[in-house]
Structures are given as C-alpha cells and as structure tokens.
Amino acid sequence: MAANVAQSFLVGIRRRWLLGLSRALSAVGGVWLLTEIGQVISDDLASWLKNNGQTFFALVFLAALLGFLSYVYEPRKITFKIPTIDSYITIKFGDIFAEDANWLFSVNEFFDSRLGDVISSRSVHGQFITKIFAGDEIRFRAAVDTSLRGTNGTDIPRPGLPSTAYKIGTTAILQNGSRRAFLVALSKTDLRTHKAYADVPMLWDAMTGGLESVLHHGSGDPLAMPLMGNGLSGINVDPQHLLRLITLRLVDYGRKYGIPKQVRIIVHDDCFEHIDLREIKRDWMTR
C-alpha cells in the first residue's frame, strides 16, 4: 500500500508538477486573502499574527504543500457514468482474478490450452488456465469444446494442437462457480512460431462478440475485463490509447444494446506509468 501511494505521488509529480505549483500558489493566495480580511475585522487576529509570524509561515507552507500534493496525486481508480444510460465504468489497477464478477478475457482463434511454447503462463489466458483449472490443460480444453459445440470454424492442420480456428469475436462461456468467464477470440496465431497478433479492427470485432455474449448470458452481473490487446496478442497501440479504444467500444455498445450496470477494466500495475486515468475520466465527465 505504501509503495502504491509513493508511486502515485512520484508519477503525478512528473506529470503535473507545474500545475501543482500553480495550485500551491493559489492556496497561499487564499490564505493571504483571508488573513488580510481577518486582520481588518479582528484586532486579536492582527495581534496574534504579529507575535506568531513563524507559526503563521508554517501554516501557509502547509497549505501550499497540501494544495500541491492533492493536485498531483495520481489516482489508481476512477469511475464514471456512461452518458444517457444507467451503467458505470470503473478503471483501476489491480488483479483481475480478485474481482467478484463475470470475466471477459481474450484468447487466440484456436482457444489454445498448451502452456509454455503456445500460451505464455504470464498472459491472462495462461493465468486463467493455471488459476481456475489448476493448470489442467485437458480439462480447460474440454470445457471450451463443450461451450463451442455446434459453432462453425475453419480446419487448419496443426500437429498435436487444436485444428479448428474460430472467427474473431467467437466466445466460449465457461462456468466459474456462481460466475461465468467469457473467452473471446481476439488474435490470430502464427502457425510456425505460435506468436499471437491482432489489430484494432480485430479488437473491435472481438469486443462486439464478447459483449453480445455477456448481454445474452451474463444475467446483468458485474463484468470485469483486462486491458485487452495490451499483452502478448500483439496490438501495437500505446496503453493509454488502447484504454481509450476499449472505453469507447464499451460506451458505444452500451448505448446501442446495453451492458451490465457495473463494468470494470482491471489494468496491470506494469502500466501505471503509461496510463493517465484523469484524462480518461475527464473525456467522459464532460460529455
């Protein structure tokens, strides 16, 4: 916790130190104005100020410091209401697997399950298999196949690996206790290196397919999703702009068709220095 607070101040100071100084000077000006008025009204205050100059200076400095720090502090969580509908988007840094909500995760078009050379254990896809299925790749694949039974795909030979490639946006729904995990195909896979790759139109299509499944099968429960496309799926977009795109798609889809009342985008701490949550909130609070 202390490390997070320190990081919020350090990042905020780097981003907004000049405006922070302006806020500090404004605080000093406010204190000075009230003091000048107070001296006119109260002889006792004037006398106290004359005899306690150092104490007064310390109070002014404290007001300036608090004004500076309160402005530059970088939040780790924001929430805003989507204009025209009764749904809220929360963006915060943390662990998506700690969220008590339905999950929307992205996977490759094969819904692969082999950890290591095909699916990185560091990816959200890999962590899902490890944490929810205890690393049991066979059980994960069986759950996916059951969910996708009857869904058309394209047969692409891959020795020892699943050979059915599904359309981007295809979504498998896996039960996770009282919640559901929606796994949506976002990325294509290089058949030789197994490296995943995607682009912005594919992200848009994937979110459309995933949100449609959430709309029909999510029971309106809270939904949590990571910063889709930021990891190993290969979308070459700065995290700040990627977050804007995802937020825009949520807002656009929600206005047209509806989304859960509570949608949370959970961003990994590694992105903290690359994302400005204040800008995202300001974009939508002014609309």
C-alpha distance (Angstrom), angle and dihedral (degrees) to the residues before:
residue distance angle dihedral
M1 . . .
A2 3.82 . .
A3 3.81 89.7 .
N4 3.82 90.4 52.8
V5 3.80 92.1 50.2
A6 3.80 91.6 48.9
Q7 3.81 90.6 48.8
S8 3.82 91.1 50.2
F9 3.79 90.9 54.4
L10 3.81 95.7 43.9
V11 3.80 94.4 48.5
G12 3.81 91.4 43.6
I13 3.79 92.7 50.3
R14 3.81 91.0 52.1
R15 3.80 91.1 50.1
R16 3.78 102.9 38.6
W17 3.80 110.0 17.2
L18 3.81 93.8 124.3
L19 3.80 94.4 50.5
G20 3.80 87.6 42.5
L21 3.80 89.7 58.2
S22 3.78 88.6 50.6
R23 3.80 89.6 54.2
A24 3.80 90.3 48.2
L25 3.81 91.5 52.6
S26 3.79 89.5 47.5
A27 3.79 89.2 54.8
V28 3.80 90.3 50.5
G29 3.79 90.5 49.1
G30 3.80 90.9 50.9
V31 3.78 92.7 51.2
W32 3.82 91.3 46.7
L33 3.82 92.4 50.6
L34 3.79 92.9 49.9
T35 3.80 90.2 46.5
E36 3.79 93.2 51.8
I37 3.78 91.5 49.4
G38 3.80 91.2 45.3
Q39 3.81 93.1 53.4
V40 3.77 90.6 54.5
I41 3.78 91.7 50.7
S42 3.80 100.1 38.5
D43 3.81 127.9 41.3
D44 3.79 88.7 -169.8
L45 3.82 91.1 59.5
A46 3.80 90.7 48.0
S47 3.79 90.3 51.4
W48 3.80 92.7 47.0
L49 3.79 92.0 50.9
K50 3.81 91.0 49.6
N51 3.80 92.1 52.4
N52 3.83 98.4 38.4
G53 3.78 104.8 43.8
Q54 3.78 95.6 141.6
T55 3.80 93.0 50.0
F56 3.79 90.5 49.1
F57 3.81 90.9 49.4
A58 3.81 89.6 51.9
L59 3.81 90.8 51.6
V60 3.80 91.3 49.5
F61 3.80 90.7 49.2
L62 3.81 90.1 49.2
A63 3.81 91.1 51.2
A64 3.79 90.1 50.5
L65 3.80 92.4 47.8
L66 3.80 92.8 49.0
G67 3.81 90.5 48.0
F68 3.79 90.5 51.4
L69 3.80 96.6 45.6
S70 3.80 95.4 43.9
Y71 3.79 90.2 54.4
V72 3.80 100.4 44.6
Y73 3.81 96.5 43.2
E74 3.80 107.7 117.8
P75 3.84 112.0 -138.3
R76 3.78 120.8 -132.3
K77 3.79 93.3 -156.6
I78 3.80 136.9 35.5
T79 3.80 133.7 176.2
F80 3.78 129.2 -165.6
K81 3.78 136.1 171.1
I82 3.78 118.4 -116.7
P83 3.80 106.9 -116.8
T84 3.84 114.7 -107.4
I85 3.83 96.5 9.2
D86 3.79 135.2 71.6
S87 3.80 98.1 -114.8
Y88 3.79 130.5 109.1
I89 3.78 130.4 -151.0
T90 3.79 119.0 -151.6
I91 3.79 120.4 -168.0
K92 3.76 117.3 -168.7
F93 3.78 143.1 152.1
G94 3.78 116.6 -111.5
D95 3.80 147.0 78.5
I96 3.78 115.1 -39.6
F97 3.79 91.2 -157.3
A98 3.80 89.2 64.4
E99 3.82 90.9 61.2
D100 3.81 117.7 107.3
A101 3.79 94.6 -143.3
N102 3.76 143.8 86.8
W103 3.79 111.0 -73.2
L104 3.79 130.8 -133.6
F105 3.81 111.5 -162.1
S106 3.79 131.9 171.8
V107 3.81 123.8 -130.1
N108 3.80 136.4 169.7
E109 3.80 123.7 -83.0
F110 3.82 92.2 -96.5
F111 3.83 94.7 51.2
D112 3.81 85.7 -131.2
S113 3.79 122.4 -160.4
R114 3.81 107.7 -174.1
L115 3.79 108.8 113.3
G116 3.78 119.8 -146.3
D117 3.79 113.9 23.4
V118 3.82 95.3 28.7
I119 3.82 106.9 26.6
S120 3.79 118.0 29.0
S121 3.78 113.5 -130.1
R122 3.84 86.5 -139.9
S123 3.80 93.7 61.1
V124 3.81 121.1 90.9
H125 3.81 87.0 -116.3
G126 3.80 90.3 55.3
Q127 3.79 94.0 43.2
F128 3.80 89.6 51.9
I129 3.80 91.1 55.9
T130 3.80 91.3 45.1
K131 3.80 98.9 45.3
I132 3.79 103.1 33.5
F133 3.79 100.0 32.2
A134 3.82 96.1 30.5
G135 3.80 88.6 -119.8
D136 3.81 91.7 -60.1
E137 3.80 100.4 146.9
I138 3.80 94.1 -178.5
R139 3.80 93.4 54.5
F140 3.80 91.3 46.7
R141 3.79 91.7 50.7
A142 3.81 91.8 47.6
A143 3.80 90.4 53.7
V144 3.81 90.8 49.3
D145 3.82 92.9 48.0
T146 3.79 90.9 49.9
S147 3.79 91.5 51.4
L148 3.80 93.9 46.4
R149 3.82 96.0 44.3
G150 3.80 107.3 135.6
T151 3.81 93.9 17.5
N152 3.80 112.8 126.8
G153 3.78 119.5 -122.5
T154 3.79 141.1 162.4
D155 3.80 120.6 -98.8
I156 3.81 111.8 -127.5
P157 3.83 115.4 171.6
R158 3.82 112.4 -120.4
P159 3.80 113.6 165.4
G160 3.79 110.7 -126.3
L161 3.80 93.4 -1.7
P162 3.81 135.7 87.3
S163 3.80 108.4 -76.5
T164 3.80 102.0 -163.0
A165 3.78 113.9 96.8
Y166 3.79 114.6 -162.6
K167 3.78 129.2 -151.8
I168 3.81 116.2 -92.9
G169 3.79 106.6 -93.8
T170 3.80 94.7 35.2
T171 3.78 107.6 138.1
A172 3.79 131.4 -155.3
I173 3.80 116.2 -158.4
L174 3.80 115.3 -147.9
Q175 3.79 123.4 -174.9
N176 3.80 114.9 -124.7
G177 3.80 107.9 -176.4
S178 3.79 106.7 -70.5
R179 3.80 90.9 -15.4
R180 3.79 135.5 66.6
A181 3.78 132.6 -129.4
F182 3.80 115.5 -145.6
L183 3.81 110.7 -156.4
V184 3.80 111.2 -166.6
A185 3.80 126.7 -169.0
L186 3.80 107.2 -118.6
S187 3.79 108.7 150.5
K188 3.79 139.6 51.1
T189 3.78 121.1 -133.9
D190 3.78 130.9 -131.6
L191 3.82 102.8 -126.9
R192 3.79 93.1 -145.9
T193 3.81 103.7 42.2
H194 3.85 98.2 22.2
K195 3.82 88.1 -133.3
A196 3.79 113.1 152.1
Y197 3.77 121.8 -134.3
A198 3.80 135.4 179.7
D199 3.78 142.1 162.7
V200 3.79 137.7 -148.0
P201 3.86 96.8 -87.3
M202 3.81 88.6 52.0
L203 3.81 89.8 50.5
W204 3.81 89.6 51.4
D205 3.83 91.8 49.6
A206 3.80 92.2 45.5
M207 3.78 93.2 51.6
T208 3.80 90.3 47.2
G209 3.81 91.7 53.9
G210 3.78 93.8 42.2
L211 3.80 95.3 47.8
E212 3.80 90.6 47.4
S213 3.80 89.6 56.5
V214 3.80 90.7 46.4
L215 3.81 89.8 50.4
H216 3.80 93.2 53.4
H217 3.81 101.0 34.0
G218 3.81 107.2 22.0
S219 3.82 96.8 82.9
G220 3.81 89.1 -138.4
D221 3.82 90.9 -74.4
P222 3.82 119.4 150.7
L223 3.79 113.0 -78.4
A224 3.80 127.1 -145.3
M225 3.79 124.6 -169.0
P226 3.80 135.9 169.7
L227 3.79 126.5 -125.3
M228 3.80 90.7 -75.6
G229 3.78 114.7 -145.3
N230 3.79 95.3 19.7
G231 3.77 97.7 99.7
L232 3.78 129.7 52.7
S233 3.81 96.1 -35.7
G234 3.78 89.3 94.3
I235 3.82 106.1 -125.1
N236 3.78 102.1 154.8
V237 3.82 97.2 -145.6
D238 3.80 128.2 123.6
P239 3.86 110.3 -105.6
Q240 3.82 92.1 -118.1
H241 3.81 92.5 54.2
L242 3.80 91.7 41.2
L243 3.79 89.5 54.6
R244 3.80 89.5 50.5
L245 3.81 90.4 52.0
I246 3.79 93.3 49.5
T247 3.79 91.9 46.5
L248 3.79 90.8 48.6
R249 3.81 91.6 51.3
L250 3.79 91.6 49.6
V251 3.79 91.3 50.0
D252 3.80 94.0 44.8
Y253 3.80 94.2 47.3
G254 3.79 92.5 42.7
R255 3.79 93.0 53.5
K256 3.80 92.1 49.7
Y257 3.78 102.8 38.8
G258 3.80 110.3 0.3
I259 3.79 135.6 -105.8
P260 3.82 132.4 -150.6
K261 3.79 115.5 -67.8
Q262 3.80 89.6 -115.7
V263 3.81 119.9 44.3
R264 3.79 119.4 170.9
I265 3.78 126.6 -166.0
I266 3.80 107.7 -158.7
V267 3.80 113.4 -158.1
H268 3.78 123.6 -164.2
D269 3.80 116.0 -114.4
D270 3.81 89.8 -118.2
C271 3.82 87.8 75.4
F272 3.80 96.5 52.2
E273 3.81 95.2 102.9
H274 3.80 91.7 45.8
I275 3.82 99.4 50.8
D276 3.78 128.5 68.2
L277 3.80 107.3 -160.5
R278 3.80 92.0 -175.7
E279 3.79 90.8 64.3
I280 3.80 92.0 49.9
K281 3.80 92.5 50.3
R282 3.80 92.2 45.0
D283 3.82 89.9 53.8
W284 3.79 92.6 59.5
M285 3.81 101.4 30.7
T286 3.81 89.6 63.5
R287 3.79 95.5 53.0
